[in-house]
Every structure is written in C-alpha cells, then in structure tokens.
Amino acid sequence: MKTLNKKLYQITVLIVSVLIAILVMNTCEFKAEIKEAPKPKIKKKTNSTLALSDSIYSAPESIKIHSYILKYSKKYDVPVELSYNVIRMETGFRGPLHFKYNPHQISSGYAYGPMQILLSTARWFMNDSTITKQDLLYNTDLNVEIGIKYLSYLYDRKENWTLALGYYNTGYWKINNYARTGSEGIDNI
C-alpha cells in the first residue's frame, strides 16, 4: 500500500510539474510577443519569475497549494511528503488535482487556512502583529509558508519530525496518532 501511495504521489507530482511548465511556457511566449511589439512610452520590467507568478495566480487553488508546498518545503528544508501530510490531515487536501479543494477553512479552535494556523501563533512566530485572520484564511501563499517554516522551526528544536508534528498538532512535545500518521515513511534524522 505504501509503495502504491508513493508511486501515485510521484505520478501526481510529474503531472502537475508538466502542467505548471505548460502554463509558464504559454506565459513566456505571450511575454515574448509583447517584447517584440513597439515599445510603449512607459517601460515595465518583466522577468520569468513574474511570468511564473502570473500563471500561478490564475491556476486552481489546488495547483497553487502544490506549488507553495514545493517552494517552501525546499526553502525551509522540510520533506515535501511531510508538508503534504500536514495539509491533508488538517484540511483534507488530496493533491494538485483536487480541484474541489477549499483551502479557506476555519477549525472549531479558530485555526485558519490550509495549514490551520492560529492567529496568535502566526503573529508570534512571524513577529508581525499586523497579520489578520483574513490573511491566514485567504492568502494561501502566506499560510503555507508560515506552516512549513513553523514545522522547520519545531524540527530544529528536537531534531525529530514525529515530535515536531505532535507539537504542531497539540502544542506539546508528544507523539500522538496525528504525529505517527503524518511522519510515516519520513526519516527522523
């Protein structure tokens, strides 16, 4: 079963990567046509990052979440599978092709968005008292970044992904079912 899930995950990542590449190529071709047109009086700089972000913003939420997971997992050195597991356990995200996914969820404990971040945790951890509930709920890029950065911070404190997940879930350094399920197949080294 684990092998089947891993293969499905790998296939899904490949498909989404191809879809993102197609979106980026289409946007880049469009940008190239604009550059060849007569120059307007006001010059605007464009680059491939802008082209990527333009295509991401027009993508379905599930593909945006997938791209944020890949981006921030790499940036904060968190296993991609672990990041996926957290979002799946928190809000039912099933991957980039889960087009009916609703990332704008609020828990009964008032945690917000795909990573189910508490407002107090976000403000404390990011050292930013201007973060609002609306930011956590509707800015999925910010929400996923805070969640993954926080996971990295927790791991750095105990050097164990299972304990980090237990703390993420409960606020205590303990191993519960959430932590065992979320860290299954992840090396704790």
C-alpha positions as CSV (number, residue, x, y, z in Angstrom):
1,M,0.0,0.0,0.0
2,K,2.8,2.4,0.9
3,T,4.6,1.7,-2.4
4,L,1.3,2.3,-4.3
5,N,0.8,5.7,-2.5
6,K,4.4,6.7,-3.2
7,K,4.0,5.9,-6.9
8,L,0.7,7.8,-7.1
9,Y,2.4,10.7,-5.4
10,Q,5.3,10.6,-7.9
11,I,2.9,10.5,-10.8
12,T,0.9,13.3,-9.5
13,V,4.0,15.5,-9.0
14,L,5.1,14.7,-12.5
15,I,1.7,15.6,-14.0
16,V,1.5,18.9,-12.0
17,S,5.0,19.8,-12.9
18,V,4.2,19.3,-16.6
19,L,1.0,21.5,-16.2
20,I,3.0,24.2,-14.5
21,A,5.7,24.1,-17.2
22,I,3.0,24.4,-19.9
23,L,1.5,27.4,-18.0
24,V,4.9,29.1,-17.7
25,M,5.8,28.4,-21.4
26,N,2.5,29.9,-22.5
27,T,3.0,33.0,-20.4
28,C,6.6,33.3,-21.5
29,E,5.6,33.1,-25.2
30,F,3.0,35.8,-24.5
31,K,5.6,38.0,-22.8
32,A,8.0,37.5,-25.8
33,E,5.3,38.7,-28.2
34,I,4.8,41.8,-26.1
35,K,8.6,42.5,-26.1
36,E,8.6,42.3,-29.9
37,A,5.8,44.9,-30.2
38,P,6.6,48.6,-30.4
39,K,7.8,49.9,-27.0
40,P,5.2,51.8,-25.1
41,K,6.2,55.2,-23.5
42,I,6.2,53.6,-20.0
43,K,8.6,50.8,-19.8
44,K,7.9,47.9,-17.4
45,K,10.4,45.3,-16.5
46,T,9.3,41.7,-16.9
47,N,11.1,38.5,-15.9
48,S,10.4,34.8,-15.8
49,T,9.5,35.0,-12.1
50,L,6.7,37.4,-12.9
51,A,5.6,35.1,-15.7
52,L,5.5,32.2,-13.3
53,S,3.6,34.1,-10.6
54,D,1.1,35.4,-13.2
55,S,0.4,31.8,-14.3
56,I,0.2,30.5,-10.7
57,Y,-2.3,33.2,-9.7
58,S,-4.6,32.1,-12.5
59,A,-4.3,28.4,-11.6
60,P,-6.8,26.5,-9.5
61,E,-6.3,26.6,-5.7
62,S,-5.0,23.0,-5.6
63,I,-2.2,23.7,-8.1
64,K,-1.3,26.9,-6.2
65,I,-1.1,25.0,-2.9
66,H,1.0,22.3,-4.6
67,S,3.5,24.9,-5.9
68,Y,3.7,26.6,-2.5
69,I,4.4,23.2,-0.8
70,L,7.2,22.6,-3.2
71,K,8.6,26.1,-2.9
72,Y,8.5,26.3,0.9
73,S,9.5,22.7,1.6
74,K,12.7,23.3,-0.3
75,K,13.3,26.8,1.2
76,Y,12.9,25.6,4.8
77,D,14.3,22.0,4.3
78,V,11.1,20.2,5.2
79,P,10.3,16.9,3.5
80,V,7.7,17.5,0.8
81,E,5.7,14.4,1.9
82,L,5.5,15.7,5.4
83,S,4.2,19.1,4.3
84,Y,1.5,17.3,2.2
85,N,0.6,15.1,5.1
86,V,0.0,18.1,7.4
87,I,-2.3,19.8,4.8
88,R,-4.1,16.5,4.2
89,M,-4.6,15.9,7.9
90,E,-5.6,19.5,8.6
91,T,-7.9,20.3,5.7
92,G,-8.3,17.2,3.5
93,F,-6.1,18.3,0.7
94,R,-5.6,15.4,-1.7
95,G,-3.0,16.8,-4.1
96,P,-2.7,19.2,-7.0
97,L,-5.5,17.6,-9.0
98,H,-8.0,18.0,-6.1
99,F,-9.8,20.8,-7.9
100,K,-12.7,20.9,-5.5
101,Y,-10.4,21.6,-2.5
102,N,-11.4,24.5,-0.3
103,P,-8.3,26.0,1.4
104,H,-10.4,28.7,3.2
105,Q,-11.4,26.5,6.2
106,I,-11.7,27.5,9.9
107,S,-11.4,24.9,12.6
108,S,-13.5,24.8,15.8
109,G,-10.4,26.1,17.6
110,Y,-10.1,29.1,15.2
111,A,-7.2,27.9,13.1
112,Y,-7.2,29.2,9.6
113,G,-6.4,28.1,6.0
114,P,-4.7,25.0,4.5
115,M,-2.1,24.6,7.3
116,Q,-4.7,25.5,10.1
117,I,-2.6,28.3,11.6
118,L,-3.7,30.0,14.8
119,L,-3.6,33.8,14.6
120,S,-1.7,34.1,17.8
121,T,0.9,31.6,16.5
122,A,1.3,33.4,13.2
123,R,1.8,36.8,14.8
124,W,4.2,35.5,17.4
125,F,6.2,33.2,15.0
126,M,6.5,35.8,12.2
127,N,7.0,38.6,14.7
128,D,4.2,40.6,12.8
129,S,1.3,41.9,14.7
130,T,-0.4,43.1,11.5
131,I,-1.2,39.5,10.3
132,T,-5.0,39.1,10.3
133,K,-7.5,36.3,10.2
134,Q,-8.3,37.2,6.7
135,D,-4.6,37.0,5.7
136,L,-4.4,33.4,7.1
137,L,-7.7,32.4,5.5
138,Y,-7.3,33.9,2.0
139,N,-3.6,34.4,1.5
140,T,-2.7,30.7,0.9
141,D,0.9,31.5,0.0
142,L,1.4,33.2,3.4
143,N,-0.5,30.4,5.2
144,V,1.6,27.6,3.6
145,E,4.8,29.5,4.2
146,I,4.1,30.1,7.9
147,G,3.1,26.4,8.4
148,I,6.1,24.9,6.7
149,K,8.5,27.4,8.3
150,Y,7.0,26.6,11.7
151,L,7.4,22.9,11.1
152,S,11.1,23.5,10.3
153,Y,11.5,25.6,13.5
154,L,9.9,22.8,15.5
155,Y,12.1,20.1,13.9
156,D,15.2,22.2,14.6
157,R,14.3,22.3,18.3
158,K,14.1,18.5,18.8
159,E,15.5,17.1,15.5
160,N,12.6,14.7,15.2
161,W,9.8,15.1,12.7
162,T,7.3,12.9,14.7
163,L,7.8,15.2,17.8
164,A,7.6,18.3,15.6
165,L,4.2,17.1,14.2
166,G,3.0,16.2,17.7
167,Y,3.8,19.8,18.8
168,Y,2.3,21.3,15.7
169,N,-1.0,19.4,16.4
170,T,-1.2,19.8,20.2
171,G,1.2,22.5,21.4
172,Y,3.0,19.8,23.4
173,W,6.1,17.7,22.7
174,K,4.3,14.4,22.4
175,I,3.8,11.7,19.9
176,N,0.1,11.1,19.2
177,N,-1.8,9.4,16.3
178,Y,-1.6,12.6,14.2
179,A,2.2,12.7,14.6
180,R,2.6,9.0,13.8
181,T,0.4,9.2,10.7
182,G,2.0,12.4,9.4
183,S,5.6,11.3,9.8
184,E,5.1,7.8,8.4
185,G,7.8,7.0,6.0
186,I,9.8,10.2,6.9
187,D,13.4,9.8,8.2
188,N,13.7,11.5,11.6
189,I,17.5,12.0,11.1
